[in-house]
């Protein structure tokens, strides 16, 4: 079995997030890390490899040169090789362009299963895995809490506010997993050392575009600082959210009830 895992490098969630003047995420304003949800997706593949050593795992990402750090982390955890889609023309790519480039990079590679996180911690769009499945013409099982792979099928459970659903699809397929899935393992020292020797295929937008899924389009949710978005909108400026201010403090001097009622009325809360 050959499994592709979509990996994404994101700003560290422990740091404050900032936007550039064009409305894109300022990725230089904080440390860069592999998104935890994509590491959990990798764990799904690694557990299959633990059970069957013939399983081949390929980590796939689209991002600037620095995204190689996230791929090396995936390789140190146990992935066998990696594909890095990187091209200056892809700076600022929106979700659809990202899906096209990722699908193009994986098309024809014979992947039995593509595993992704349900949404990244920076964009939180949650649509790229489904778009990749649509572009590749594969069944999509989204937001799975559990995953079982056997007898040419993939299945799992997902939960919403009203029900628990059991999904099953025939391989080859695309799935996305939630934070309820298996927690990612830590890289071992041997894995860190061998990761440096594992192959990373670097492809550009022109090569990927030739696969039939289109080429780069400047957009809103990618890794660059493009001003013009894929839908034609232009971000003229951005404004930081105002800092929190202290709330109104009422001192009960016999009129606190009246003050409270006046405040609630002024805020249209009563």
C-alpha positions as CSV (number, residue, x, y, z in Angstrom):
1,X,0.0,0.0,0.0
2,X,1.2,3.5,-0.8
3,X,-0.1,6.4,1.3
4,X,0.3,10.1,0.8
5,X,0.0,12.4,3.8
6,X,-0.6,16.1,3.3
7,X,1.7,18.1,5.6
8,X,1.4,21.9,6.2
9,X,3.8,24.3,7.9
10,X,2.0,26.9,9.9
11,X,2.8,29.8,12.3
12,X,3.3,28.4,15.9
13,X,-0.1,28.6,17.6
14,X,1.7,29.6,20.8
15,X,2.7,32.9,19.3
16,X,0.6,35.9,18.4
17,X,-0.6,35.8,14.7
18,X,-0.2,38.8,12.5
19,X,-1.3,39.8,9.0
20,X,0.7,41.6,6.3
21,X,-0.6,44.8,4.8
22,X,-2.1,42.6,2.0
23,X,-4.1,40.6,4.4
24,X,-2.0,37.4,4.2
25,X,-0.6,35.6,7.2
26,X,2.7,37.1,8.2
27,X,4.7,33.9,8.5
28,X,7.9,35.6,9.5
29,X,6.3,37.0,12.6
30,X,6.5,33.8,14.6
31,X,8.2,30.4,14.6
32,X,7.2,27.9,11.9
33,X,6.0,24.4,12.8
34,X,4.4,21.4,11.2
35,X,0.7,21.7,11.9
36,X,-0.3,19.3,14.6
37,X,-3.3,18.0,12.8
38,X,-1.2,17.0,9.8
39,X,1.2,15.1,12.2
40,X,-1.9,13.2,13.5
41,X,-2.7,12.4,9.8
42,X,0.8,11.1,9.5
43,X,0.4,8.9,12.6
44,X,-2.6,7.2,10.9
45,X,-0.2,6.2,8.0
46,X,2.6,5.2,10.4
47,X,0.4,2.8,12.3
48,X,-0.3,1.1,9.0
49,X,3.4,0.9,8.3
50,X,4.0,-0.5,11.9
51,X,1.6,-3.4,11.0
52,X,2.9,-3.9,7.5
53,X,6.5,-2.9,6.6
54,X,5.7,-2.9,2.9
55,X,3.6,0.2,3.3
56,X,5.2,3.2,1.7
57,X,4.5,6.7,3.1
58,X,5.1,9.9,1.1
59,X,4.7,13.3,2.8
60,X,3.4,16.0,0.5
61,X,3.3,19.8,1.0
62,X,3.0,23.0,-0.9
63,X,4.8,26.0,0.5
64,X,7.9,28.2,0.3
65,X,11.4,26.8,0.8
66,X,11.0,26.9,4.6
67,X,8.2,24.3,4.4
68,X,11.0,21.8,3.9
69,X,11.4,21.9,7.7
70,X,8.0,20.4,8.1
71,X,8.7,17.7,5.5
72,X,12.0,16.8,7.3
73,X,10.0,16.5,10.6
74,X,7.6,14.1,8.8
75,X,10.5,12.1,7.4
76,X,12.1,11.9,10.9
77,X,8.8,10.5,12.3
78,X,8.8,7.7,9.7
79,X,7.7,8.8,6.3
80,X,9.8,7.3,3.5
81,X,10.0,10.2,1.1
82,X,8.5,13.6,0.4
83,X,7.2,15.8,-2.4
84,X,7.6,19.6,-2.1
85,X,5.6,21.8,-4.4
86,X,7.4,25.2,-4.3
87,X,7.3,28.1,-6.7
88,X,7.3,31.8,-6.3
89,X,4.3,31.9,-8.7
90,X,2.3,30.2,-6.0
91,X,2.7,32.9,-3.4
92,X,-0.7,33.7,-2.0
93,X,-2.4,30.7,-3.6
94,X,-6.0,30.2,-2.5
95,X,-7.6,26.9,-1.4
96,X,-8.6,25.8,-4.9
97,X,-5.2,26.6,-6.4
98,X,-3.6,24.7,-3.5
99,X,-5.8,21.7,-4.1
100,X,-5.0,21.8,-7.8
101,X,-1.3,21.9,-7.2
102,X,-1.4,19.1,-4.6
103,X,-3.6,16.9,-6.8
104,X,-1.3,17.5,-9.7
105,X,1.7,16.5,-7.7
106,X,0.1,13.3,-6.6
107,X,-1.7,12.3,-9.8
108,X,-0.3,9.2,-11.4
109,X,1.8,8.3,-8.3
110,X,-0.4,5.3,-7.5
111,X,-1.4,6.3,-4.0
112,X,-3.9,4.0,-2.5
113,X,-4.8,6.5,0.2
114,X,-4.4,10.2,0.8
115,X,-4.6,11.3,4.4
116,X,-5.0,14.9,5.6
117,X,-6.1,16.9,8.6
118,X,-9.6,18.2,8.5
119,X,-8.5,21.9,8.8
120,X,-5.2,23.8,9.3
121,X,-4.7,26.0,12.3
122,X,-3.8,29.0,10.2
123,X,-6.5,29.2,7.5
124,X,-9.1,26.9,9.0
125,X,-10.9,26.6,5.6
126,X,-11.3,22.8,5.9
127,X,-11.9,22.4,2.1
128,X,-8.6,21.4,0.5
129,X,-8.9,17.6,1.2
130,X,-12.4,17.4,-0.3
131,X,-11.2,19.5,-3.3
132,X,-8.2,17.1,-3.8
133,X,-10.6,14.1,-3.8
134,X,-12.9,15.8,-6.3
135,X,-10.0,16.7,-8.6
136,X,-8.6,13.1,-8.5
137,X,-12.1,11.5,-8.8
138,X,-11.8,9.6,-5.5
139,X,-14.3,9.0,-2.7
140,X,-13.8,11.4,0.2
141,X,-14.4,10.5,3.9
142,X,-14.1,13.7,5.9
143,X,-13.5,14.6,9.6
144,X,-13.0,11.0,10.8
145,X,-12.3,10.4,14.5
146,X,-11.3,6.8,13.9
147,X,-9.8,5.1,10.8
148,X,-9.7,1.4,9.8
149,X,-8.0,0.2,6.6
150,X,-8.6,-3.3,5.4
151,X,-9.7,-5.5,2.5
152,X,-9.4,-2.6,-0.1
153,X,-11.6,-0.2,2.0
154,X,-11.2,2.6,4.4
155,X,-13.7,3.3,7.1
156,X,-14.2,5.3,10.2
157,X,-16.5,7.2,12.5
158,X,-17.3,10.9,12.6
159,X,-19.4,12.8,15.0
160,X,-21.5,15.9,14.8
161,X,-23.8,17.6,17.3
162,X,-26.7,15.1,16.6
163,X,-25.2,11.8,15.6
164,X,-22.3,9.4,15.2
165,X,-21.8,8.3,11.6
166,X,-20.1,5.3,10.2
167,X,-18.4,5.9,6.8
168,X,-16.9,3.3,4.4
169,X,-15.2,3.9,1.0
170,X,-13.3,1.8,-1.5
171,X,-9.6,2.5,-2.1
172,X,-8.1,4.5,-3.6
173,X,-9.6,7.2,-1.5
174,X,-9.0,10.5,0.3
175,X,-9.7,11.0,4.0
176,X,-9.3,13.8,6.6
177,X,-9.0,13.2,10.3
178,X,-9.9,15.3,13.4
179,X,-8.0,16.0,16.7
180,X,-9.9,13.0,18.2
181,X,-7.7,10.6,16.1
182,X,-4.4,9.1,17.3
183,X,-1.9,11.5,18.9
184,X,1.3,11.9,16.8
185,X,4.5,10.1,18.0
186,X,7.8,11.9,18.7
187,X,10.7,11.4,16.3
188,X,13.4,9.1,17.5
189,X,17.1,10.0,17.3
190,X,17.6,7.4,14.5
191,X,14.7,8.8,12.6
192,X,16.1,12.4,12.9
193,X,19.4,11.2,11.5
194,X,18.0,9.1,8.6
195,X,15.6,11.9,7.6
196,X,18.5,13.8,6.2
197,X,19.1,11.0,3.6
198,X,15.5,10.4,2.6
199,X,14.6,11.7,-0.9
200,X,12.5,14.9,-1.3
201,X,11.2,15.6,-4.8
202,X,10.9,19.3,-5.5
203,X,8.3,20.3,-8.2
204,X,7.2,23.7,-9.4
205,X,3.9,25.2,-10.5
206,X,4.7,24.8,-14.2
207,X,5.3,21.0,-13.8
208,X,2.3,20.5,-11.6
209,X,0.1,22.6,-13.9
210,X,1.0,20.4,-16.8
211,X,-0.8,17.6,-15.1
212,X,-4.1,19.2,-16.0
213,X,-5.2,20.8,-12.8
214,X,-4.3,24.4,-13.7
215,X,-1.4,26.6,-12.7
216,X,-0.8,29.2,-10.0
217,X,-3.4,31.8,-9.2
218,X,-2.7,34.6,-6.7
219,X,-5.0,34.0,-3.8
220,X,-6.0,34.6,-0.2
221,X,-5.0,31.6,1.8
222,X,-1.6,30.5,0.7
223,X,2.0,31.1,1.9
224,X,2.9,34.4,0.2
225,X,2.0,38.1,0.3
226,X,0.0,38.5,-2.9
227,X,-2.3,41.5,-2.9
228,X,-4.8,40.4,-5.5
229,X,-6.9,37.4,-4.5
230,X,-8.0,34.6,-6.9
231,X,-11.6,35.9,-6.8
232,X,-10.5,39.3,-8.1
233,X,-10.8,41.1,-4.7
234,X,-8.0,43.4,-3.6
235,X,-7.0,44.0,0.0
236,X,-6.1,47.7,0.4
237,X,-5.2,47.6,4.0
238,X,-5.6,45.7,7.3
239,X,-6.3,46.9,10.8
240,X,-5.2,45.2,14.0
241,X,-7.9,44.2,16.4
242,X,-8.0,46.8,19.2
243,X,-6.5,45.8,22.5
244,X,-8.9,44.7,25.2
245,X,-9.9,47.5,27.6
246,X,-11.1,47.2,31.2
247,X,-14.8,46.6,31.6
248,X,-17.1,49.0,33.4
249,X,-16.9,48.6,37.2
250,X,-19.9,49.5,39.2
251,X,-19.6,50.5,42.8
252,X,-22.7,50.0,44.9
253,X,-23.5,53.3,46.5
254,X,-27.2,52.5,46.5
255,X,-27.6,53.2,42.8
256,X,-25.8,50.1,41.4
257,X,-29.1,48.5,40.1
258,X,-30.0,51.6,38.2
259,X,-26.5,51.9,36.8
260,X,-26.6,48.3,35.7
261,X,-30.0,48.7,34.0
262,X,-28.8,51.8,32.2
263,X,-25.7,50.0,31.0
264,X,-27.6,47.0,29.7
265,X,-30.1,49.3,28.0
266,X,-27.4,51.4,26.3
267,X,-25.8,48.2,24.9
268,X,-29.3,47.0,23.7
269,X,-29.1,44.0,25.9
270,X,-32.5,44.6,27.4
